[in-house]
Amino acid sequence: MNQSVPPLPPSQTLYINNLNEKVKMEELKKSLYAIFSQFGEILEIVAAKNLKARGQAFVVFKDINSASNALRSMQGFPFYEKPMRINYAKKKSDAVAKLDGSYVAKDKSKFIKGGVKDKRKPYEQGGTEPKRLMDIMLIGSTPTPPTARTMKGSGIPHKILFLQNLPQETTEMMLTMLFEQFPGFKEPRLVPGRHDIAFVEFNSDAEASQAKTALQHFKITPTNAMQITFANK
């Protein structure tokens, strides 16, 4: 961080830059949600595709304590092979302003490219714009149906963890970012043809147990709380 820039006051909104510009926008948002939601409720994640905004994102938490914990814990975190640079945002987000009652609606006569008035209604007036980031991310997807054959894990400690109830968009990179913060992490393994389950291996039973306790019922998305057991020996 540039030392000549004075520190910004704590805020519910974090500004993140130095993000990998090669990552697709939807995958970027989902991955940011996956690693930051462990610190508290996220109201919104904002990222744009235009050239000026590439490599940047805003993560909006419901409270300042969650944002501060996330900033301290994730500063320099290797996110898609690039260390994140995190600071508090300069301006209050719309999501936060709506919570504290200071929100002022923007001019409804704003225009889009080409000087044509945008006729879409805001969601407050019955339009189709979702209220939460994860609503946007999950549009077009259907809830994960129950599987015909349920695989069961074990209660006996094992260095390999068995994960269930994973969302369809789960990737090895997302699981790596979640589990590599724990000592002894080795690798995640997805199951071909089954998006809802995966295995994560550690060096020892004790290290796997620590990760299991910390991430049990962790929500990768608002509708998918991970179920973690030990793999069968």
C-alpha positions as CSV (number, residue, x, y, z in Angstrom):
1,M,0.0,0.0,0.0
2,N,1.2,3.5,-0.8
3,Q,2.4,4.9,2.6
4,S,1.7,8.5,1.5
5,V,-2.0,7.9,1.4
6,P,-3.7,8.5,4.8
7,P,-5.6,5.5,6.1
8,L,-9.4,5.6,5.5
9,P,-11.8,5.3,8.4
10,P,-13.4,1.9,9.0
11,S,-16.4,1.2,6.8
12,Q,-18.8,-1.7,6.1
13,T,-17.5,-1.6,2.5
14,L,-14.2,-3.0,1.5
15,Y,-12.4,-2.0,-1.7
16,I,-10.3,-4.8,-3.2
17,N,-7.8,-4.4,-6.1
18,N,-5.0,-6.4,-7.7
19,L,-7.5,-9.1,-8.6
20,N,-6.8,-11.5,-11.5
21,E,-8.3,-9.9,-14.6
22,K,-8.5,-13.2,-16.4
23,V,-11.1,-14.6,-14.1
24,K,-14.7,-14.5,-15.5
25,M,-16.9,-12.0,-13.7
26,E,-19.5,-14.4,-12.3
27,E,-16.8,-16.8,-11.1
28,L,-15.0,-13.8,-9.5
29,K,-18.1,-12.8,-7.6
30,K,-18.9,-16.3,-6.4
31,S,-15.4,-16.9,-5.2
32,L,-15.3,-13.5,-3.4
33,Y,-18.5,-14.4,-1.6
34,A,-17.2,-17.9,-0.8
35,I,-14.0,-16.6,1.0
36,F,-15.5,-13.4,2.6
37,S,-18.8,-14.7,3.9
38,Q,-17.0,-16.5,6.7
39,F,-16.5,-13.1,8.4
40,G,-20.2,-12.1,8.5
41,E,-23.3,-11.3,6.4
42,I,-22.6,-9.9,3.0
43,L,-25.1,-7.4,1.6
44,E,-23.6,-7.0,-1.8
45,I,-20.5,-7.6,-4.0
46,V,-19.9,-5.1,-6.8
47,A,-17.6,-5.8,-9.7
48,A,-17.8,-4.5,-13.3
49,K,-16.5,-5.8,-16.7
50,N,-15.5,-2.4,-18.2
51,L,-11.7,-1.8,-18.7
52,K,-11.5,0.9,-16.0
53,A,-12.9,-1.3,-13.3
54,R,-11.1,-4.5,-14.1
55,G,-9.1,-6.1,-11.3
56,Q,-11.3,-4.4,-8.7
57,A,-14.3,-5.2,-6.5
58,F,-16.3,-3.9,-3.5
59,V,-17.5,-6.3,-0.8
60,V,-20.2,-4.8,1.4
61,F,-20.8,-6.2,4.9
62,K,-23.7,-5.7,7.2
63,D,-21.5,-4.4,10.0
64,I,-18.1,-2.7,10.4
65,N,-16.7,-5.4,12.7
66,S,-17.1,-8.1,10.0
67,A,-15.5,-5.8,7.4
68,S,-12.5,-5.0,9.7
69,N,-12.0,-8.7,10.5
70,A,-12.1,-9.6,6.8
71,L,-9.6,-6.8,6.0
72,R,-7.1,-7.9,8.6
73,S,-7.4,-11.6,7.8
74,M,-7.5,-11.5,4.0
75,Q,-5.0,-8.7,3.3
76,G,-2.4,-10.1,0.9
77,F,-4.4,-13.4,0.5
78,P,-3.3,-15.2,-2.8
79,F,-6.6,-15.0,-4.7
80,Y,-6.3,-16.7,-8.1
81,E,-2.5,-16.5,-7.7
82,K,-2.4,-12.7,-7.0
83,P,-2.2,-11.1,-3.5
84,M,-5.3,-9.1,-2.8
85,R,-4.9,-5.5,-1.7
86,I,-7.7,-4.4,0.6
87,N,-8.8,-1.1,2.0
88,Y,-11.9,0.5,3.3
89,A,-14.0,2.1,0.6
90,K,-14.2,5.9,0.4
91,K,-17.9,6.1,0.0
92,K,-20.9,4.4,1.6
93,S,-22.6,1.8,-0.6
94,D,-26.3,2.1,-1.5
95,A,-26.9,-1.2,0.4
96,V,-25.5,0.3,3.6
97,A,-27.4,3.6,3.1
98,K,-30.7,1.7,2.8
99,L,-30.0,0.0,6.1
100,D,-29.2,3.2,8.1
101,G,-31.9,5.3,6.4
102,S,-29.6,7.7,4.6
103,Y,-30.2,6.4,1.1
104,V,-31.4,9.0,-1.4
105,A,-32.8,7.6,-4.6
106,K,-30.8,8.5,-7.7
107,D,-32.3,10.5,-10.5
108,K,-34.7,8.2,-12.4
109,S,-34.2,10.1,-15.6
110,K,-30.6,8.8,-16.0
111,F,-29.6,7.7,-19.5
112,I,-27.8,4.7,-20.9
113,K,-25.4,4.5,-23.8
114,G,-26.6,6.3,-27.0
115,G,-28.7,8.8,-25.1
116,V,-31.6,6.5,-24.8
117,K,-33.5,6.6,-21.5
118,D,-33.4,3.4,-19.5
119,K,-37.0,2.4,-19.1
120,R,-36.4,-0.5,-16.7
121,K,-38.1,-0.1,-13.4
122,P,-36.1,-0.3,-10.2
123,Y,-36.9,-3.3,-8.0
124,E,-38.5,-1.0,-5.4
125,Q,-41.2,-0.4,-8.0
126,G,-41.8,-3.9,-9.0
127,G,-38.9,-4.2,-11.5
128,T,-36.8,-7.3,-12.0
129,E,-33.6,-6.1,-10.5
130,P,-32.7,-8.5,-7.6
131,K,-32.0,-7.0,-4.2
132,R,-29.0,-9.2,-3.4
133,L,-25.8,-10.1,-5.2
134,M,-26.4,-13.8,-4.8
135,D,-29.9,-13.5,-6.3
136,I,-28.2,-12.1,-9.4
137,M,-25.6,-14.9,-9.4
138,L,-28.2,-17.6,-9.1
139,I,-30.7,-16.4,-11.7
140,G,-31.2,-19.1,-14.3
141,S,-30.0,-21.9,-12.0
142,T,-32.4,-24.3,-10.3
143,P,-32.1,-25.7,-6.8
144,T,-30.0,-28.7,-6.5
145,P,-32.3,-31.7,-6.5
146,P,-31.9,-34.5,-3.9
147,T,-29.6,-37.2,-5.2
148,A,-31.1,-40.7,-5.8
149,R,-28.2,-42.3,-3.9
150,T,-26.9,-40.6,-0.8
151,M,-23.3,-41.2,0.1
152,K,-22.5,-41.3,3.8
153,G,-19.4,-40.2,5.6
154,S,-18.0,-41.4,8.9
155,G,-17.8,-40.1,12.4
156,I,-14.3,-41.7,12.9
157,P,-11.5,-39.1,12.4
158,H,-9.7,-39.3,9.1
159,K,-7.3,-37.1,7.3
160,I,-9.7,-36.9,4.3
161,L,-12.9,-34.9,4.7
162,F,-16.1,-35.7,2.8
163,L,-18.1,-32.6,1.7
164,Q,-21.8,-32.7,0.8
165,N,-24.5,-30.2,-0.3
166,L,-22.1,-28.2,-2.5
167,P,-23.6,-25.9,-5.1
168,Q,-23.3,-26.7,-8.8
169,E,-20.7,-23.9,-9.4
170,T,-18.2,-25.3,-6.9
171,T,-14.7,-25.5,-8.3
172,E,-11.4,-26.9,-6.9
173,M,-10.1,-23.3,-6.7
174,M,-13.0,-22.3,-4.5
175,L,-12.5,-25.3,-2.1
176,T,-8.7,-24.6,-2.1
177,M,-9.3,-21.0,-1.0
178,L,-11.6,-22.1,1.8
179,F,-9.5,-24.9,3.2
180,E,-5.9,-23.8,2.6
181,Q,-6.1,-21.4,5.6
182,F,-5.9,-24.5,7.8
183,P,-2.6,-26.3,8.7
184,G,-1.9,-29.5,6.8
185,F,-4.1,-28.8,3.8
186,K,-3.1,-30.9,0.8
187,E,-5.7,-30.9,-1.9
188,P,-9.4,-30.9,-2.8
189,R,-10.8,-33.6,-5.1
190,L,-14.1,-33.2,-7.0
191,V,-16.1,-36.3,-8.0
192,P,-16.8,-36.6,-11.8
193,G,-20.5,-36.4,-12.5
194,R,-21.4,-35.3,-9.0
195,H,-21.2,-31.5,-8.4
196,D,-22.7,-31.8,-4.9
197,I,-19.9,-33.7,-3.2
198,A,-16.1,-33.5,-2.9
199,F,-13.2,-34.7,-0.8
200,V,-10.5,-32.6,0.9
201,E,-7.3,-34.2,2.1
202,F,-5.0,-33.1,5.0
203,N,-1.7,-34.4,6.3
204,S,-3.3,-35.8,9.5
205,D,-6.5,-36.7,11.2
206,A,-6.1,-33.9,13.7
207,E,-5.6,-31.2,11.1
208,A,-8.6,-32.4,9.1
209,S,-10.7,-32.3,12.3
210,Q,-9.7,-28.7,12.9
211,A,-10.9,-27.7,9.4
212,K,-14.1,-29.7,9.8
213,T,-15.1,-28.0,13.0
214,A,-14.4,-24.5,11.6
215,L,-16.2,-24.9,8.3
216,Q,-19.1,-27.2,9.3
217,H,-22.3,-25.7,7.8
218,F,-20.3,-22.9,6.0
219,K,-22.5,-21.4,3.3
220,I,-20.7,-21.3,-0.1
221,T,-24.0,-19.8,-1.3
222,P,-26.9,-18.6,0.8
223,T,-28.8,-21.8,0.0
224,N,-25.9,-24.4,0.3
225,A,-24.5,-25.1,3.8
226,M,-21.7,-27.5,3.6
227,Q,-22.1,-30.8,5.4
228,I,-18.7,-32.2,6.4
229,T,-17.9,-35.6,7.7
230,F,-14.8,-37.8,7.7
231,A,-14.3,-40.1,4.7
232,N,-14.7,-43.8,5.3
233,K,-11.4,-45.6,6.0
